[in-house]
Amino acid sequence: MKQPDDLIRLQHIVDFADRAISYTAGLTQEEFTRNEVLQYACVHLLEIIGEAANEITDKTRGQYPDMPWLKMINMRNRLIHGYIDVNMDIVWLTIKDDLPTLTDQVRMIKLKK
């Protein structure tokens, strides 16, 4: 089976980040904290983002060294392997503070490819 190329993986990062942003739009952190189903959905979206980043080729990662590739991958690993004590404050801040910038950066990379 053919593996998807980097453009597809980059699109996955944008798509799943956009979903997390959309799912939490208009919510307060307190509302997010009270909604366990939403928390699990957002954690899973972040896991997918990290997995997509992990599958980006070394060539593309090398072309964009300022991208937080390792942070995305490490967050995925932390969420997967440390599932029992995920800090939802960090999940919330990642969605609210990091994902909007990340999607802009990834969209710019896609335009250059």
MMTF fields as JSON, N, C-alpha, C and O atoms, coordinates in Angstrom:
{
  "mmtfVersion": "1.0.0",
  "mmtfProducer": "UNKNOWN",
  "numBonds": 451,
  "numAtoms": 452,
  "numGroups": 113,
  "numChains": 1,
  "numModels": 1,
  "chainsPerModel": [1],
  "groupsPerChain": [113],
  "chainIdList": ["A"],
  "bondAtomList": [4, 2, 8, 6, 12, 10, 16, 14, 20, 18, 24, 22, 28, 26, 32, 30, 36, 34, 40, 38, 44, 42, 48, 46, 52, 50, 56, 54, 60, 58, 64, 62, 68, 66, 72, 70, 76, 74, 80, 78, 84, 82, 88, 86, 92, 90, 96, 94, 100, 98, 104, 102, 108, 106, 112, 110, 116, 114, 120, 118, 124, 122, 128, 126, 132, 130, 136, 134, 140, 138, 144, 142, 148, 146, 152, 150, 156, 154, 160, 158, 164, 162, 168, 166, 172, 170, 176, 174, 180, 178, 184, 182, 188, 186, 192, 190, 196, 194, 200, 198, 204, 202, 208, 206, 212, 210, 216, 214, 220, 218, 224, 222, 228, 226, 232, 230, 236, 234, 240, 238, 244, 242, 248, 246, 252, 250, 256, 254, 260, 258, 264, 262, 268, 266, 272, 270, 276, 274, 280, 278, 284, 282, 288, 286, 292, 290, 296, 294, 300, 298, 304, 302, 308, 306, 312, 310, 316, 314, 320, 318, 324, 322, 328, 326, 332, 330, 336, 334, 340, 338, 344, 342, 348, 346, 352, 350, 356, 354, 360, 358, 364, 362, 368, 366, 372, 370, 376, 374, 380, 378, 384, 382, 388, 386, 392, 390, 396, 394, 400, 398, 404, 402, 408, 406, 412, 410, 416, 414, 420, 418, 424, 422, 428, 426, 432, 430, 436, 434, 440, 438, 444, 442, 448, 446],
  "bondOrderList": [1, 1, 1, 1, 1, 1, 1, 1, 1, 1, 1, 1, 1, 1, 1, 1, 1, 1, 1, 1, 1, 1, 1, 1, 1, 1, 1, 1, 1, 1, 1, 1, 1, 1, 1, 1, 1, 1, 1, 1, 1, 1, 1, 1, 1, 1, 1, 1, 1, 1, 1, 1, 1, 1, 1, 1, 1, 1, 1, 1, 1, 1, 1, 1, 1, 1, 1, 1, 1, 1, 1, 1, 1, 1, 1, 1, 1, 1, 1, 1, 1, 1, 1, 1, 1, 1, 1, 1, 1, 1, 1, 1, 1, 1, 1, 1, 1, 1, 1, 1, 1, 1, 1, 1, 1, 1, 1, 1, 1, 1, 1, 1],
  "groupList": [{"groupName": "MET", "atomNameList": ["N", "CA", "C", "O"], "elementList": ["N", "C", "C", "O"], "formalChargeList": [0, 0, 0, 0], "bondAtomList": [1, 0, 2, 1, 3, 2], "bondOrderList": [1, 1, 2], "singleLetterCode": "M", "chemCompType": "L-PEPTIDE LINKING"}, {"groupName": "LYS", "atomNameList": ["N", "CA", "C", "O"], "elementList": ["N", "C", "C", "O"], "formalChargeList": [0, 0, 0, 0], "bondAtomList": [1, 0, 2, 1, 3, 2], "bondOrderList": [1, 1, 2], "singleLetterCode": "K", "chemCompType": "L-PEPTIDE LINKING"}, {"groupName": "GLN", "atomNameList": ["N", "CA", "C", "O"], "elementList": ["N", "C", "C", "O"], "formalChargeList": [0, 0, 0, 0], "bondAtomList": [1, 0, 2, 1, 3, 2], "bondOrderList": [1, 1, 2], "singleLetterCode": "Q", "chemCompType": "L-PEPTIDE LINKING"}, {"groupName": "PRO", "atomNameList": ["N", "CA", "C", "O"], "elementList": ["N", "C", "C", "O"], "formalChargeList": [0, 0, 0, 0], "bondAtomList": [1, 0, 2, 1, 3, 2], "bondOrderList": [1, 1, 2], "singleLetterCode": "P", "chemCompType": "L-PEPTIDE LINKING"}, {"groupName": "ASP", "atomNameList": ["N", "CA", "C", "O"], "elementList": ["N", "C", "C", "O"], "formalChargeList": [0, 0, 0, 0], "bondAtomList": [1, 0, 2, 1, 3, 2], "bondOrderList": [1, 1, 2], "singleLetterCode": "D", "chemCompType": "L-PEPTIDE LINKING"}, {"groupName": "LEU", "atomNameList": ["N", "CA", "C", "O"], "elementList": ["N", "C", "C", "O"], "formalChargeList": [0, 0, 0, 0], "bondAtomList": [1, 0, 2, 1, 3, 2], "bondOrderList": [1, 1, 2], "singleLetterCode": "L", "chemCompType": "L-PEPTIDE LINKING"}, {"groupName": "ILE", "atomNameList": ["N", "CA", "C", "O"], "elementList": ["N", "C", "C", "O"], "formalChargeList": [0, 0, 0, 0], "bondAtomList": [1, 0, 2, 1, 3, 2], "bondOrderList": [1, 1, 2], "singleLetterCode": "I", "chemCompType": "L-PEPTIDE LINKING"}, {"groupName": "ARG", "atomNameList": ["N", "CA", "C", "O"], "elementList": ["N", "C", "C", "O"], "formalChargeList": [0, 0, 0, 0], "bondAtomList": [1, 0, 2, 1, 3, 2], "bondOrderList": [1, 1, 2], "singleLetterCode": "R", "chemCompType": "L-PEPTIDE LINKING"}, {"groupName": "HIS", "atomNameList": ["N", "CA", "C", "O"], "elementList": ["N", "C", "C", "O"], "formalChargeList": [0, 0, 0, 0], "bondAtomList": [1, 0, 2, 1, 3, 2], "bondOrderList": [1, 1, 2], "singleLetterCode": "H", "chemCompType": "L-PEPTIDE LINKING"}, {"groupName": "VAL", "atomNameList": ["N", "CA", "C", "O"], "elementList": ["N", "C", "C", "O"], "formalChargeList": [0, 0, 0, 0], "bondAtomList": [1, 0, 2, 1, 3, 2], "bondOrderList": [1, 1, 2], "singleLetterCode": "V", "chemCompType": "L-PEPTIDE LINKING"}, {"groupName": "PHE", "atomNameList": ["N", "CA", "C", "O"], "elementList": ["N", "C", "C", "O"], "formalChargeList": [0, 0, 0, 0], "bondAtomList": [1, 0, 2, 1, 3, 2], "bondOrderList": [1, 1, 2], "singleLetterCode": "F", "chemCompType": "L-PEPTIDE LINKING"}, {"groupName": "ALA", "atomNameList": ["N", "CA", "C", "O"], "elementList": ["N", "C", "C", "O"], "formalChargeList": [0, 0, 0, 0], "bondAtomList": [1, 0, 2, 1, 3, 2], "bondOrderList": [1, 1, 2], "singleLetterCode": "A", "chemCompType": "L-PEPTIDE LINKING"}, {"groupName": "SER", "atomNameList": ["N", "CA", "C", "O"], "elementList": ["N", "C", "C", "O"], "formalChargeList": [0, 0, 0, 0], "bondAtomList": [1, 0, 2, 1, 3, 2], "bondOrderList": [1, 1, 2], "singleLetterCode": "S", "chemCompType": "L-PEPTIDE LINKING"}, {"groupName": "TYR", "atomNameList": ["N", "CA", "C", "O"], "elementList": ["N", "C", "C", "O"], "formalChargeList": [0, 0, 0, 0], "bondAtomList": [1, 0, 2, 1, 3, 2], "bondOrderList": [1, 1, 2], "singleLetterCode": "Y", "chemCompType": "L-PEPTIDE LINKING"}, {"groupName": "THR", "atomNameList": ["N", "CA", "C", "O"], "elementList": ["N", "C", "C", "O"], "formalChargeList": [0, 0, 0, 0], "bondAtomList": [1, 0, 2, 1, 3, 2], "bondOrderList": [1, 1, 2], "singleLetterCode": "T", "chemCompType": "L-PEPTIDE LINKING"}, {"groupName": "GLY", "atomNameList": ["N", "CA", "C", "O"], "elementList": ["N", "C", "C", "O"], "formalChargeList": [0, 0, 0, 0], "bondAtomList": [1, 0, 2, 1, 3, 2], "bondOrderList": [1, 1, 2], "singleLetterCode": "G", "chemCompType": "PEPTIDE LINKING"}, {"groupName": "GLU", "atomNameList": ["N", "CA", "C", "O"], "elementList": ["N", "C", "C", "O"], "formalChargeList": [0, 0, 0, 0], "bondAtomList": [1, 0, 2, 1, 3, 2], "bondOrderList": [1, 1, 2], "singleLetterCode": "E", "chemCompType": "L-PEPTIDE LINKING"}, {"groupName": "ASN", "atomNameList": ["N", "CA", "C", "O"], "elementList": ["N", "C", "C", "O"], "formalChargeList": [0, 0, 0, 0], "bondAtomList": [1, 0, 2, 1, 3, 2], "bondOrderList": [1, 1, 2], "singleLetterCode": "N", "chemCompType": "L-PEPTIDE LINKING"}, {"groupName": "CYS", "atomNameList": ["N", "CA", "C", "O"], "elementList": ["N", "C", "C", "O"], "formalChargeList": [0, 0, 0, 0], "bondAtomList": [1, 0, 2, 1, 3, 2], "bondOrderList": [1, 1, 2], "singleLetterCode": "C", "chemCompType": "L-PEPTIDE LINKING"}, {"groupName": "TRP", "atomNameList": ["N", "CA", "C", "O"], "elementList": ["N", "C", "C", "O"], "formalChargeList": [0, 0, 0, 0], "bondAtomList": [1, 0, 2, 1, 3, 2], "bondOrderList": [1, 1, 2], "singleLetterCode": "W", "chemCompType": "L-PEPTIDE LINKING"}],
  "groupTypeList": [0, 1, 2, 3, 4, 4, 5, 6, 7, 5, 2, 8, 6, 9, 4, 10, 11, 4, 7, 11, 6, 12, 13, 14, 11, 15, 5, 14, 2, 16, 16, 10, 14, 7, 17, 16, 9, 5, 2, 13, 11, 18, 9, 8, 5, 5, 16, 6, 6, 15, 16, 11, 11, 17, 16, 6, 14, 4, 1, 14, 7, 15, 2, 13, 3, 4, 0, 3, 19, 5, 1, 0, 6, 17, 0, 7, 17, 7, 5, 6, 8, 15, 13, 6, 4, 9, 17, 0, 4, 6, 9, 19, 5, 14, 6, 1, 4, 4, 5, 3, 14, 5, 14, 4, 2, 9, 7, 0, 6, 1, 5, 1, 1],
  "groupIdList": [1, 2, 3, 4, 5, 6, 7, 8, 9, 10, 11, 12, 13, 14, 15, 16, 17, 18, 19, 20, 21, 22, 23, 24, 25, 26, 27, 28, 29, 30, 31, 32, 33, 34, 35, 36, 37, 38, 39, 40, 41, 42, 43, 44, 45, 46, 47, 48, 49, 50, 51, 52, 53, 54, 55, 56, 57, 58, 59, 60, 61, 62, 63, 64, 65, 66, 67, 68, 69, 70, 71, 72, 73, 74, 75, 76, 77, 78, 79, 80, 81, 82, 83, 84, 85, 86, 87, 88, 89, 90, 91, 92, 93, 94, 95, 96, 97, 98, 99, 100, 101, 102, 103, 104, 105, 106, 107, 108, 109, 110, 111, 112, 113],
  "secStructList": [7, 7, 7, 7, 7, 2, 2, 2, 2, 2, 2, 2, 2, 2, 2, 2, 2, 2, 2, 2, 2, 2, 2, 2, 6, 6, 7, 7, 2, 2, 2, 2, 2, 2, 7, 2, 2, 2, 2, 2, 2, 2, 2, 2, 2, 2, 2, 2, 2, 2, 2, 2, 2, 2, 2, 1, 7, 2, 2, 2, 2, 2, 2, 7, 6, 6, 1, 7, 2, 2, 2, 2, 2, 2, 2, 2, 2, 2, 2, 2, 2, 6, 4, 4, 4, 7, 7, 2, 2, 2, 2, 2, 2, 0, 0, 0, 0, 0, 2, 2, 2, 2, 2, 2, 2, 2, 2, 2, 2, 2, 2, 2, 7],
  "xCoordList": [0.846, 0.0, 0.885, 1.854, 0.556, 1.324, 1.04, -0.109, 2.111, 1.961, 1.569, 2.004, 0.744, 0.383, 1.602, 2.529, 1.6, 2.748, 2.643, 1.648, 3.676, 3.744, 2.608, 2.131, 2.174, 1.069, -0.198, -0.949, -0.428, -1.604, -1.443, -2.388, -0.254, -0.004, -0.143, -0.711, 0.369, 0.225, -1.247, -1.676, -2.009, -3.443, -4.12, -5.031, -3.7, -4.264, -3.999, -4.884, -2.797, -2.486, -3.452, -4.018, -3.637, -4.557, -5.979, -6.654, -6.442, -7.827, -8.142, -9.168, -7.255, -7.541, -7.32, -7.995, -6.395, -6.236, -7.476, -7.985, -7.956, -9.174, -10.362, -11.184, -10.45, -11.542, -11.447, -12.449, -10.259, -10.087, -10.429, -11.073, -9.996, -10.307, -11.816, -12.397, -12.439, -13.883, -14.666, -15.619, -14.27, -14.986, -14.961, -15.88, -13.915, -13.773, -14.121, -14.035, -14.51, -14.841, -15.992, -17.004, -15.823, -16.88, -16.997, -17.843, -16.163, -16.211, -15.203, -14.173, -15.508, -14.521, -13.726, -14.125, -12.608, -11.83, -12.622, -12.495, -13.419, -14.25, -15.255, -15.454, -15.885, -16.834, -16.115, -16.637, -14.93, -14.133, -13.808, -13.909, -13.428, -13.051, -14.221, -14.02, -15.429, -16.614, -17.11, -17.961, -16.591, -17.082, -16.058, -15.161, -16.211, -15.252, -15.201, -14.124, -16.324, -16.358, -15.565, -14.8, -15.748, -15.002, -13.508, -12.685, -13.166, -11.748, -11.127, -10.061, -11.791, -11.263, -11.172, -10.21, -12.145, -12.112, -10.905, -10.195, -10.678, -9.575, -8.221, -7.273, -8.124, -6.883, -6.605, -5.472, -7.62, -7.432, -7.009, -6.156, -7.585, -7.191, -5.719, -5.004, -5.267, -3.855, -2.953, -1.839, -3.436, -2.673, -2.505, -1.422, -3.56, -3.514, -2.561, -1.791, -2.609, -1.703, -0.252, 0.582, 0.04, 1.394, 1.815, 2.969, 0.884, 1.191, 1.45, 2.366, 0.65, 0.88, 2.246, 2.974, 2.593, 3.904, 5.025, 6.056, 4.824, 5.826, 6.039, 7.127, 5.016, 5.093, 5.611, 5.852, 5.78, 6.364, 7.81, 8.527, 8.223, 9.57, 10.631, 10.398, 11.801, 12.935, 13.281, 13.687, 13.123, 13.42, 12.55, 13.058, 11.251, 10.351, 10.625, 10.659, 10.816, 11.13, 12.394, 12.474, 13.382, 14.632, 14.467, 15.194, 13.516, 13.251, 12.571, 12.631, 11.925, 11.177, 11.565, 10.753, 12.806, 13.299, 12.64, 12.732, 11.982, 11.324, 9.958, 9.355, 9.481, 8.207, 8.402, 9.465, 7.384, 7.523, 7.25, 6.435, 7.94, 7.722, 7.876, 7.004, 8.998, 9.282, 8.28, 7.919, 7.834, 6.834, 5.519, 4.881, 5.121, 3.889, 4.034, 3.137, 5.168, 5.417, 5.505, 4.935, 6.218, 6.356, 5.019, 4.749, 4.184, 2.877, 2.049, 1.377, 2.097, 1.382, 1.847, 1.032, 3.157, 3.696, 3.277, 2.956, 3.279, 2.873, 1.395, 1.02, 0.568, -0.864, -1.156, -2.01, -0.46, -0.675, -0.147, -0.849, 1.082, 1.732, 1.459, 1.567, 1.105, 0.798, -0.681, -1.08, -1.487, -2.929, -3.629, -4.677, -3.074, -3.775, -3.753, -4.606, -2.788, -2.71, -2.438, -1.513, -3.257, -3.152, -3.592, -4.629, -2.801, -3.103, -3.992, -3.514, -5.267, -6.21, -5.97, -6.401, -5.295, -4.922, -3.958, -4.059, -3.029, -2.08, -2.798, -2.511, -3.714, -4.495, -5.256, -5.234, -5.92, -6.681, -5.763, -6.075, -4.652, -3.737, -3.154, -2.951, -2.888, -2.383, -3.406, -3.062, -4.647, -5.7, -5.879, -5.947, -5.955, -6.252, -5.06, -5.22, -3.862, -2.697, -1.816, -1.246, -1.704, -0.736, -1.337, -0.732, -2.505, -3.05, -3.371, -3.132, -3.903, -4.154, -2.878, -2.89, -1.8, -0.521, 0.001, 0.5, -0.118, 0.348, -0.359, 0.287, -1.662, -2.389, -1.946, -1.832, -1.694, -1.188, 0.168, 0.406, 1.059, 2.387, 2.289, 2.968, 1.454, 1.33, 0.706, 1.111, -0.254, -0.85, 0.202, 0.189, 1.106, 2.179, 3.118, 3.534, 3.446, 4.305, 3.618, 4.258, 2.323, 1.587, 1.617, 1.69, 1.563, 1.595, 2.944, 3.021, 3.998, 5.349, 5.665, 6.624, 4.884, 5.179, 4.567, 4.715],
  "yCoordList": [-1.188, 0.0, 1.242, 1.318, 2.205, 3.434, 4.331, 4.518, 4.876, 5.805, 7.182, 7.572, 7.928, 9.279, 10.189, 10.006, 11.157, 12.052, 13.189, 13.317, 13.996, 15.061, 16.08, 16.601, 16.365, 17.317, 16.801, 17.57, 15.512, 14.931, 14.989, 15.324, 14.665, 14.721, 16.147, 16.367, 17.102, 18.508, 18.906, 19.622, 18.433, 18.727, 18.089, 18.683, 16.909, 16.27, 17.125, 17.287, 17.669, 18.54, 19.717, 20.032, 20.361, 21.511, 21.081, 21.726, 20.006, 19.572, 19.249, 19.674, 18.495, 18.079, 19.219, 19.283, 20.103, 21.299, 22.179, 22.691, 22.351, 23.151, 22.559, 23.298, 21.239, 20.605, 20.922, 21.266, 20.81, 21.095, 22.551, 22.857, 23.442, 24.865, 25.076, 25.803, 24.445, 24.58, 24.011, 24.632, 22.836, 22.189, 23.018, 22.935, 23.815, 24.597, 26.071, 26.854, 26.446, 27.85, 28.304, 27.616, 29.45, 30.034, 29.449, 29.884, 28.468, 27.861, 28.519, 29.032, 28.497, 28.881, 27.643, 26.519, 27.856, 26.721, 25.898, 24.675, 26.555, 25.849, 24.935, 23.795, 25.426, 24.594, 23.394, 22.279, 23.633, 22.548, 21.511, 20.307, 21.977, 21.098, 20.245, 19.126, 20.754, 19.997, 19.006, 18.168, 19.093, 18.262, 17.165, 17.355, 16.034, 14.936, 14.39, 14.05, 14.302, 13.785, 14.713, 14.245, 16.0, 16.97, 16.887, 16.986, 16.707, 16.576, 15.386, 15.511, 14.239, 13.049, 13.258, 12.815, 13.916, 14.189, 15.065, 14.797, 16.095, 17.011, 16.35, 16.605, 15.523, 14.779, 13.894, 13.825, 13.232, 12.368, 13.177, 12.731, 14.341, 15.187, 15.578, 15.584, 15.904, 16.249, 15.042, 15.184, 13.867, 12.647, 12.464, 12.115, 12.696, 12.555, 13.58, 13.254, 14.802, 15.852, 15.419, 15.56, 14.897, 14.44, 13.266, 13.174, 12.377, 11.225, 11.69, 11.198, 12.63, 13.168, 13.852, 13.686, 14.615, 15.279, 14.25, 14.452, 13.16, 12.102, 11.442, 10.943, 11.439, 10.812, 11.751, 11.316, 13.027, 13.964, 13.524, 13.163, 13.555, 13.097, 14.009, 15.19, 13.421, 14.196, 15.345, 16.418, 15.124, 16.174, 17.408, 18.526, 17.197, 18.329, 18.95, 20.175, 18.137, 18.692, 19.538, 20.589, 19.066, 19.816, 21.133, 22.09, 21.187, 22.425, 23.477, 24.669, 23.039, 23.94, 23.678, 23.194, 24.0, 23.681, 24.5, 24.134, 25.593, 26.412, 25.873, 26.345, 24.887, 24.266, 23.421, 22.832, 23.363, 22.589, 21.094, 20.504, 20.49, 19.069, 18.21, 17.406, 18.396, 17.558, 17.802, 16.866, 19.026, 19.309, 18.591, 18.052, 18.59, 17.882, 16.386, 15.746, 15.847, 14.411, 14.058, 13.061, 14.877, 14.609, 14.716, 13.953, 15.66, 15.777, 14.534, 14.006, 14.078, 12.841, 11.693, 10.946, 11.553, 10.466, 10.59, 9.59, 11.788, 12.019, 11.674, 11.044, 12.09, 11.816, 10.321, 9.8, 9.647, 8.209, 7.407, 6.554, 7.682, 6.846, 7.3, 6.51, 8.573, 9.07, 9.357, 10.282, 8.555, 8.77, 8.899, 9.539, 8.312, 8.261, 9.603, 9.864, 10.44, 11.721, 12.894, 13.679, 12.993, 14.101, 15.388, 15.43, 16.42, 17.725, 18.495, 18.977, 18.607, 19.251, 20.756, 21.368, 21.352, 22.764, 22.928, 23.888, 21.991, 22.045, 21.775, 22.422, 20.838, 20.56, 21.816, 22.194, 22.454, 23.677, 24.762, 25.36, 25.011, 26.062, 25.741, 26.641, 24.49, 24.093, 24.423, 24.972, 24.09, 24.361, 25.861, 26.336, 26.592, 28.025, 28.873, 29.837, 28.519, 29.372, 28.899, 29.717, 27.592, 27.071, 26.662, 26.896, 26.063, 25.527, 26.59, 26.346, 27.769, 28.761, 29.167, 29.292, 29.37, 29.712, 28.544, 28.725, 27.347, 26.152, 25.987, 25.709, 26.155, 25.975, 27.01, 26.697, 28.244, 29.271, 28.863, 29.007, 28.355, 27.934, 26.777, 26.779, 25.805, 24.646, 25.049, 24.545, 25.932, 26.412, 27.094, 26.933, 27.848, 28.509, 27.471, 27.618, 26.437, 25.379, 24.722, 24.453, 24.465, 23.817, 24.675, 24.141, 25.989, 26.869, 26.794, 26.986, 26.517, 26.458, 25.117, 25.009, 24.102, 22.741, 22.509, 21.426],
  "zCoordList": [0.0, 0.0, 0.0, 0.756, -0.839, -0.947, 0.267, 0.666, 0.838, 1.957, 1.426, 0.342, 2.183, 1.731, 1.716, 2.506, 0.829, 0.741, 1.758, 2.472, 1.803, 2.809, 2.678, 3.687, 1.463, 1.311, 1.983, 2.584, 1.878, 2.538, 4.047, 4.763, 4.534, 5.978, 6.503, 7.574, 5.757, 6.154, 6.206, 7.109, 5.23, 5.237, 6.438, 7.015, 6.821, 8.014, 9.249, 10.089, 9.367, 10.51, 10.547, 11.594, 9.403, 9.336, 9.654, 10.456, 9.039, 9.222, 10.684, 11.215, 11.326, 12.698, 13.692, 14.719, 13.399, 14.244, 14.118, 15.115, 12.9, 12.693, 13.454, 13.997, 13.491, 14.239, 15.727, 16.352, 16.293, 17.719, 18.011, 19.015, 17.131, 17.302, 17.211, 18.017, 16.235, 16.042, 17.217, 17.687, 17.693, 18.799, 20.073, 20.889, 20.247, 21.486, 21.3, 22.246, 20.098, 19.829, 20.718, 20.851, 21.308, 22.123, 23.519, 24.3, 23.846, 25.176, 26.104, 25.665, 27.359, 28.358, 28.737, 28.434, 29.397, 29.852, 30.867, 30.911, 31.664, 32.646, 31.942, 32.362, 30.882, 30.133, 29.507, 29.506, 28.983, 28.418, 29.5, 29.264, 30.653, 31.761, 32.231, 32.704, 32.106, 32.539, 31.491, 31.788, 30.274, 29.175, 28.854, 28.033, 29.508, 29.359, 27.935, 27.445, 27.281, 25.917, 24.987, 24.144, 25.142, 24.339, 24.632, 23.722, 25.888, 26.245, 25.515, 24.913, 25.57, 24.906, 23.395, 22.768, 22.816, 21.373, 21.031, 20.061, 21.817, 21.539, 21.77, 21.027, 22.771, 22.996, 21.783, 21.307, 21.294, 20.132, 18.906, 18.139, 18.714, 17.585, 17.691, 16.689, 18.9, 19.095, 18.848, 18.343, 19.203, 18.916, 17.405, 16.935, 16.664, 15.211, 14.607, 13.704, 15.093, 14.611, 14.825, 13.931, 16.002, 16.295, 15.432, 15.016, 15.168, 14.304, 12.873, 12.214, 12.396, 11.045, 10.975, 9.996, 12.006, 12.037, 12.026, 11.383, 12.73, 12.791, 11.427, 11.139, 10.604, 9.289, 8.196, 7.07, 8.521, 7.552, 7.298, 8.231, 6.052, 5.719, 6.323, 6.581, 6.539, 7.055, 6.119, 6.568, 4.831, 3.847, 4.106, 4.187, 4.234, 4.471, 5.835, 5.958, 6.847, 8.173, 8.128, 8.764, 7.368, 7.243, 6.517, 6.783, 5.602, 4.862, 5.735, 5.434, 6.812, 7.695, 9.145, 9.933, 9.494, 10.84, 11.948, 13.119, 11.598, 12.623, 13.03, 13.994, 12.292, 12.653, 13.911, 14.107, 14.758, 16.001, 15.802, 16.511, 14.831, 14.529, 15.778, 16.11, 16.459, 17.62, 18.748, 19.462, 18.915, 19.953, 19.661, 20.565, 18.391, 18.025, 18.283, 18.831, 17.883, 18.062, 19.541, 19.983, 20.297, 21.732, 22.458, 23.385, 22.037, 22.672, 22.38, 23.266, 21.158, 20.801, 21.676, 22.218, 21.814, 22.626, 24.083, 24.725, 24.598, 25.986, 26.178, 27.167, 25.231, 25.338, 25.235, 25.953, 24.359, 24.165, 25.347, 25.889, 25.74, 26.74, 28.173, 29.11, 28.338, 29.678, 29.831, 30.539, 29.16, 29.06, 30.409, 30.503, 31.432, 32.718, 33.452, 34.3, 33.127, 33.842, 32.895, 33.104, 31.862, 30.916, 31.604, 32.266, 31.441, 32.01, 31.026, 29.999, 31.34, 30.426, 30.301, 29.324, 31.268, 31.12, 29.944, 29.179, 29.808, 28.695, 27.377, 26.37, 27.379, 26.166, 25.749, 24.578, 26.688, 26.417, 25.846, 24.816, 26.502, 26.048, 24.677, 23.862, 24.424, 23.109, 22.03, 20.984, 22.287, 21.298, 21.097, 19.963, 22.178, 22.095, 21.667, 20.919, 22.139, 21.889, 20.737, 20.016, 20.56, 19.596, 18.252, 17.206, 18.276, 17.019, 15.978, 14.795, 16.348, 15.29, 14.547, 13.322, 15.265, 14.635, 13.817, 12.707, 14.371, 13.675, 12.337, 11.326, 12.318, 11.053, 10.027, 8.842, 10.471, 9.54, 8.972, 7.773, 9.827, 9.38, 8.382, 7.356, 8.684, 7.805, 6.476, 5.428, 6.501, 5.24, 4.365, 3.145, 4.974, 4.214, 3.594, 2.445, 4.341, 3.801, 2.607, 1.591, 2.728, 1.628, 0.38, -0.727, 0.526, -0.642, -1.351, -2.565, -0.604, -1.174, -1.809, -2.573, -1.51, -2.012, -3.377, -3.944]
}
